[in-house]
Amino acid sequence: LALALALPSVALENGLARTPPMGWMSWERFRCNVDCEADPRNCISEQLFFEMADRLAEDGWRELGYEYINIDDCWSAKQRDAAGQLVPDSKRFPSGIKALADYVHARGLKLGIYGDLGIFTCGGYPGTMLEQMKQDAQTFAAWGVDMLKLDGCYSSAEEQAKGYPEMAKALNATGRPIVYSCSWPAYQGGLPPKVNYTILAEICNLWRNYDDIQDSWDSVLSIMDWFFTNQDVLQPAAGPGHWNDPDMLIIGNFGLSYEQSRSQMALWTVMAAPLLMSTDLRTITPSAKEILQNRLMIQINQDPLGIQGRRIVKEKSHIEVFLRPLSQAASALVFFSRRTDMPFRYTTSLAKLHFPEDAVYEVQDVYIGKIIGALKTADNFSVIINPSGVVMWYLRPVALLVQPWHVVRQQAPG
């Protein structure tokens, strides 16, 4: 109750992240590799972030919306300085974070940084205790930071209940627009009653709900299953300025096949998830780049209504169907196969998927780009879905402009 009463003074009110943030993040691919002598190319150092900023700026990513370069854990010195301030590791970040932010900003990009509510970060570096919130927020703002991810290792539930709203207040007080990413719900099991998503949406722009992603298809599936199993709780919590974050895109690494990579991109898009890549953009393959730079996919992910999609069908044949309502009465449909045997022909109709009667839609295949033409709600159609793969459609109404809101159980914005 006390937290609820305090909300007007702690609410984020920063007007940021009106669509899911997009960019690059170091953690999943580069972890806490601090051995710059043995592995200078892949260690957590300013050079890594300079090079990734160059890639975002020069290889077509920035123009598509991938604008954040996010430093994760293990960037700082092992101790604060004499004034009690966080400082970067002097060997690995000799120019300092301000110079890195300036470099990133000069390329039309934004810089994110990592902190942890607690005595240490998860990697054992200095954390942010309650009494250090204001100082650290001011430090980040002075450096020119544009996003803060605040983790929760080495903190209690009570400290988190005080600290996460306190940091929102401290960031607001700096006067600098800083997107605020919280790991709070992930440390409280992600679900009510321990997690109050109404309060969370007033405090954070995005939040980690569940486990860290690993470089494997099993990890992607476990995250996806948790999100869609709990969609009745999670889906209404998301919207412009406040997003569920199922964690980074691992497309372009080692653990996913081509089909699985396409599936992660489509499912994260239908979830209105932040698109934060964690891969080596210096060596990314053309096929992975093509998936991540799909313009129609990004347009769907960044839809201004910001409604998170839902799983609407789960077949015994191990085919699942997901729907995301979009602006201008459009929709995104994802047909996903959990099968591991062979391509599967799935037959259904828009009527069976609860689209309005007597409507007609122009259908575009998101990955192929081909426009399939007019499809009536009552018409049966078939899609062939590869094992662990997806078929994704973008549907624009050409008659009877009605949105299937009732399927998604969230009111249209006023």
N, C-alpha and C positions, 0 to 999 in steps of 0.2 A: 504493500500500500504506500509506504514511504517513497519507494522508487516511482510509483505511478504519480504521486502528488508532485514529485520533483520534476516531472517530465518537461513542463514548459521551459525550465531553465537549462535543461541538458539536451533538448531535441537538436538534431544535427542542423537542420534548416540551412543547408549549404547549397542547395539547388544543383548539386552535381550528380553525375552518373544517371542521367535521365534515360539512357539506354545502357545495356550491359557493357562494362569497360572491356576494351580490347587491347592486347599488347603482348608482351613477352616477359617471362619470369624465370629466374635462374634455378629454382630449387630442384624440380624433378630430374632435370638433365645433369646439372652440375653440382648439386647437393652442397656439402660443406668441404669441398676440396680446397684446402688452403696451402697445399704444397707447390708453391710457385717455382721452386728450384727444379723439382723433378718433372713438373707438368705445367709449364708456364702458359700453355695455350688454353688449358681448361680449368685453371684454378680461379677461385673467387677473387678477382682483382679488377681494378679500374680498366685494365686493358680489355678484359672480357666484355665489359659494358660499353666501352667505346666502340668495339667491333660490332656488337649487336645493334647499337644505335645506328651505325653506318648501314648495316644490312636493312634495318627497318626503313631507313630514309631512302636508300638507293635501289631496293629490289621490289618496289611496288607495294610494300606492306602499309606504309603510312597513309597513302591515298585511299586505301580500303578501310581505314579506321583503326588499324593496329598502332596505337600511339603511346602506350606506356612501356617503359623499360623498367622492370621491377627487380630491385636487389632483394634477395631473401636473406636468410640467416648467415652468420659468420663473416660479416663485413667489418665489424668493429674491432678495436683493440680489446685486449682481455680485461683492461681496467678503464674506468672513467678517468678524466684528467684531474688536475689539482682543484679545478673549480667545480668538479662533480659532473662535468658534461660528458656525454657520449662523444667519442672520437673514432674515426676510422683507423684501421690497422695502417700504420705509417709505411710499411714496406709494400703492402699490396695496393694501397690507395694513396700514393705519395702526393698526388695533386689535391686530395681532399674531395669531400662530397659536393661542395659548392661548385668546384670546377667541373665535376662530372655533370651536375645539373645544368650548368651553363652550356656544356658541350651538347647535351641532349636537347635542350631548349633551342639551341642554334639550328638544330636539324628539324625543328617543327614537332618535336616529341615531348613527352613528359616523363618525369622520373618518380618511381615508387621506391619506398624503403621499408625495411622490416624492423619491428620492435617486438618486445614480449612483455606482457603484464606479469611481473614476477621478479624474483631475485636474479634469475638467469634466463637467457633464451634457451630454446630447445637444444641448441648446439653448445651451450655452456658459456656464452658471452654475456656481458652485462645486460640485465633486464631493466624494466622500468617499474619501480615501486610506486605506491600511491603518492608519496610525497615528491616524486620526481616527474609527475605527469606534465605539469605546466612547463618546467624547464625543458623537457625533451620535446614537447610540442613546439616551443619557441625555437629550439635548435633546428628541428626539421624545417620549420617555416623559413628561418634565416638562410638555410642551405638552398632553398628553392625547391623543396620536395613537393610533389603533386598528389601522392597517394601514400597512405600508411597502412601496412598490414600489421595488426597487433595480435600476436600469438598469445597462448595462455599457459605455457609450461611453467612449472614451479609456482603456481598460484592456487589459492583455495577458492571454493565456490563463493565465499563471502567477499574475498578480495576482487573476484571477477564482477560480482554484482555492483560493487562500488567503482571499480577501476574502469570498466568499459564505458559507462556513461560519463565518468570524469574526463576521460581522454577526448570524448566527443566535445565536451564543453571547452577543454583546453585547446583543441584544434580550432574550434569556432573563434576563440578569443584571440588567436594569432592574426586574424584578418586575412590569412592566405587561404584560397580554396584548396583543400586537401581532401581527396576521396578517402573515406575511412572504411577499411576492411577489417572485420572482427572475426576472431576465431571462437568467440564466446560459446555459441551453441554446440560446437563440436566437442567442447570439454564438459558439456552437460547432457550428453546423449542425444542432442538434436531435436528432442520432442517435448511437448507439454507433459506434465505441469512444470517441469524444471525449466523449460524454455518458453518464454512469453514472446511470441513473434510480433504482437502489436507493439510492445515496448521496443523490441529490437529494431523494428522498422523506423522508429523515431530516433534511434541512436546511431545506426550504422548504414552505410551505403551498400555494402555487401557483406556476407558472412559465410564462413565455412561451417557447414552443418555436420559433416561426417568425416570419415577417415581420409588420410592423405592418399592421393593417387600414386600407384606404382607403375612401372613400365611393363604392364601385362594386361591381356584381355580379361583375365579373372578379376583384376582390380577395377577395370572399367565396368564390367557387369555387376560387381558388388555395389558400386556406387549408384549405378543406374537403378538396380533393384531396390535399394533403400529409398531413393528419391521417389520412385513411382509407387512403391508400396505405401509410402506415407504422403502421397500427393494431396489427400484431402486437407492435411495440416499445412503442408509446405506451399502449395500452389497459390492460395489466397494471400500469402505473406509477401509475394514478389510483386514488383511493379516499378515504375519510373522512380529512380532514386534509392531503391532498396531491393537487393537481389539475393536469391539463394545461390551459393557458389559450390558446385560439385567438384571443384579443383581444376587443375591445369589440363590443357590439351597435350597429349603425348604423341601426337601424330608427327612422324618424321624421326622417331627414335628407333628402338630395336624390338619392342614387344608386340606390336600390332601388325597384322597383315594389311594389305591394301583394302580389302573389304571391311575389316575391323576399323581401320582408320576412317573410312567413309562413314561408318556407323557412329563412331564417337562424335564426329563433326555434326552429323544430322541430329543425334539425340541431344547433344549440348545446345544446339540451336533451338530445338523444340522446347527445351527447358528454359529458354531465355537466360542461359548461363553466360557469365563473363567468358570471353574467349581470350584466355591468357596462355599462349603457347610456351612450352618448355622444351625446346629442341635446339640443336645447333644450326642456326640460320646460315652459317658460313658453308655448311656442307649438305644442306637439305636436298633431298632428291626432287626432281621435277614433279613426280607423281604426288608426293606429300605436299609440295608447294601448291599444286593445282587444287587439291582438296581444301587447303587452308585459305586460298585466295578466290574461292568461288563467290562471285559477286552476288548472285541471287541468294545464296545461303546467308551471306553477311547481311543483306537487306532484310531477310526474314528475322535473323537474330536481333537486328537493331530496330525492329518494328516499333514505332513510337507509342503504341498502346501498351507495350511492355507486359503482356499477359503471358504467364507461364503455361505451357501446354500440359496435356494430360495423356495418360494411357487410357484408351477407350475400349480396346478389344484385346483379349488374351485368349488365343485359340489353343485347343488341344494339339493342333498340328505344330505348335511352337512358333507360330506367327503372332506378332503383336502389332497393334496399330496405335499411333499417337496422333493427336490433333492439337494444333495451336491456332487459336483465332488471331487474325491480323487486322490491321486498319483497312478501311474501305471495303469491309465485308469479305475480305480475302481470308484464306486459310492455308496452313501448311499441314500436310499429312505425311507421316513416316510409316512405312511398312517394313518391319524388322523381323529377320529370321534368326531364331536361336538354333536352327538345325545345323548339323555338322555332316550331313550326308551328300546332298546334291541340291542344285537349284530347285526351288519349289514354286509351282504355279498357284497363286492365291487368287480366288475369285470372290468378289463381293460387289456391293453397290454403295453409292453415297447415301441412299435411303437407309441401308442397314447400319451406316455410320452416323445416322441421326441428322443428316443434312435436311434442310427444308424441302418439302414436297414441291414438285413442279418447277424447281430451279434448274438453271443451266449454267455450267461452269466451263471456262477455258482452263485447261490443265497444262501445266508446264513441268517437265521432268527437271528437277533442280540440278542434278549432276550431268545429265546429257545436254540439257538446254533446249531440247526439242519441245515444241508446243504440240500437244496431243489433240487439240481441237475441242469442240463443244461436247460436253458430257452432261446428260440429264441425270437428275437425282435417281430416277428409277432404273437407269441402265446398268446392267451387270458389266463388269470389266474384270480383267485379269492382269496381275503383275507377276513377273518372275523375279524372285528374290534369291540371291546367292547365299550360301551358308555364311552365317555371322554377318550378313550384309543387309543393306537397306535399299529400298526404292523410296525416293522422296518427291512429293508433288507440291507444287504451288498452284492453288486454285483461285481464280478470279471470277466472280459472278458476272454473267452476261445477261441474266434475266432474274427477276425477283431478288432484290438486294436484301436478303435476310441473313443474319449471322446465326450460326448454331450455338448461341450462348448457353442454352440450357444444358448442352453436353458438358460444358466446361464449368458450370456452376459458379461463375463469377460475373457480377454485374458489369456491364459496360461502364467505362468512366462517364461521369456526368457531363 
